[in-house]
Amino acid sequence: MTASDGLTDAAPPVDTQGAVTSPCVSVCRMEAATGLCAGCWRTLDEIAAWSRMSEPAKRAVWAKLPARGRVEGSGQ
């Protein structure tokens, strides 16, 4: 995991209006073994619900991503 991939242990990125942005990196491929997207490390349920999630829920998803990436070791 690197700073260049956008998935770090820092606070989640926000847009100009302060809304938490999506962790999508346009590498949309679900890994059968884990049930996680190979690009953003979210579950299908998290991806599908993103636009309806509250800001705290989005922050909670972002908080899970670094550990998921380290476990997967995908380098994405």
Sine and cosine of phi, psi and omega as CSV:
sin_phi,cos_phi,sin_psi,cos_psi,sin_omega,cos_omega
0.00,0.00,0.75,-0.66,-0.01,-1.00
-0.78,-0.63,0.26,-0.97,0.05,-1.00
-0.90,0.43,-0.48,0.88,-0.04,-1.00
-0.95,0.31,-0.34,0.94,0.00,-1.00
-1.00,0.07,-0.06,1.00,0.07,-1.00
0.99,0.14,-0.05,1.00,-0.03,-1.00
-0.91,-0.41,1.00,-0.06,-0.04,-1.00
-0.81,-0.59,0.01,-1.00,0.02,-1.00
-0.99,0.16,-0.03,1.00,-0.01,-1.00
-0.96,0.28,0.11,-0.99,0.05,-1.00
-0.86,0.51,0.52,-0.85,0.00,-1.00
-0.90,0.44,0.53,-0.85,0.03,-1.00
-0.93,0.38,0.50,-0.86,0.03,-1.00
-0.82,-0.58,0.41,-0.91,0.05,-1.00
-1.00,0.10,-0.10,-1.00,-0.06,-1.00
-0.91,0.42,-0.29,0.96,0.02,-1.00
-0.98,-0.21,0.13,0.99,0.05,-1.00
1.00,0.07,0.09,1.00,0.02,-1.00
-0.99,0.15,0.64,-0.77,0.03,-1.00
-0.91,0.41,0.78,-0.63,-0.02,-1.00
-1.00,0.08,0.34,-0.94,0.02,-1.00
-0.95,0.33,0.59,-0.81,0.07,-1.00
-0.99,0.16,0.07,1.00,-0.02,-1.00
-0.84,0.53,0.72,-0.69,0.05,-1.00
-0.87,-0.49,0.31,0.95,0.04,-1.00
0.87,0.49,0.54,0.84,0.17,-0.99
-0.86,-0.51,0.98,0.20,-0.17,-0.99
-1.00,-0.08,1.00,-0.04,0.01,-1.00
-0.54,-0.84,0.89,-0.45,-0.01,-1.00
-0.99,0.17,0.73,-0.68,0.05,-1.00
-1.00,0.03,0.88,-0.48,-0.06,-1.00
-0.87,0.49,-0.60,0.80,-0.08,-1.00
-0.93,0.37,-0.51,0.86,-0.08,-1.00
-0.92,-0.39,-0.38,0.93,-0.10,-0.99
0.97,0.23,0.28,0.96,-0.01,-1.00
-0.93,-0.37,0.49,-0.87,0.10,-0.99
-0.94,0.35,0.71,-0.71,0.00,-1.00
-0.93,0.37,-0.36,0.93,-0.03,-1.00
-1.00,0.00,-0.73,0.68,-0.11,-0.99
-0.91,-0.42,-0.10,0.99,0.05,-1.00
0.92,0.39,0.34,0.94,0.08,-1.00
-1.00,-0.05,0.36,-0.93,0.11,-0.99
-0.99,0.17,0.28,-0.96,0.07,-1.00
-0.86,0.51,-0.66,0.76,0.02,-1.00
-0.87,0.49,-0.67,0.74,0.02,-1.00
-0.91,0.41,-0.66,0.75,0.01,-1.00
-0.90,0.44,-0.74,0.67,-0.04,-1.00
-0.90,0.43,-0.56,0.83,-0.08,-1.00
-1.00,0.00,-0.15,0.99,-0.17,-0.99
-0.76,0.65,-0.75,0.67,-0.09,-1.00
-0.93,0.38,-0.30,0.95,0.00,-1.00
-0.97,-0.22,-0.09,1.00,-0.04,-1.00
-0.96,0.29,0.52,-0.86,0.14,-0.99
-0.95,0.30,0.29,-0.96,0.04,-1.00
-0.86,0.51,-0.69,0.72,0.05,-1.00
-0.88,0.47,-0.60,0.80,0.03,-1.00
-0.92,0.40,-0.64,0.77,0.05,-1.00
-0.90,0.45,-0.67,0.74,0.04,-1.00
-0.89,0.46,-0.59,0.81,0.03,-1.00
-0.91,0.41,-0.64,0.77,0.06,-1.00
-0.90,0.44,-0.75,0.66,0.02,-1.00
-0.83,0.56,-0.62,0.78,-0.03,-1.00
-0.90,0.43,-0.46,0.89,0.00,-1.00
-0.99,0.16,-0.38,0.92,-0.17,-0.98
-0.90,0.44,-0.69,0.72,-0.01,-1.00
-0.85,0.53,-0.68,0.74,0.01,-1.00
-0.91,0.41,-0.62,0.78,0.03,-1.00
-0.90,0.44,-0.65,0.76,0.01,-1.00
-0.92,0.39,-0.64,0.77,0.02,-1.00
-0.92,0.39,-0.63,0.78,0.01,-1.00
-0.91,0.41,-0.69,0.72,-0.02,-1.00
-0.95,0.30,-0.57,0.82,-0.05,-1.00
0.89,0.46,0.46,0.89,-0.09,-1.00
-0.98,0.22,-0.32,0.95,-0.02,-1.00
0.97,0.26,0.06,1.00,0.00,-1.00
-0.99,0.13,0.00,0.00,0.00,0.00
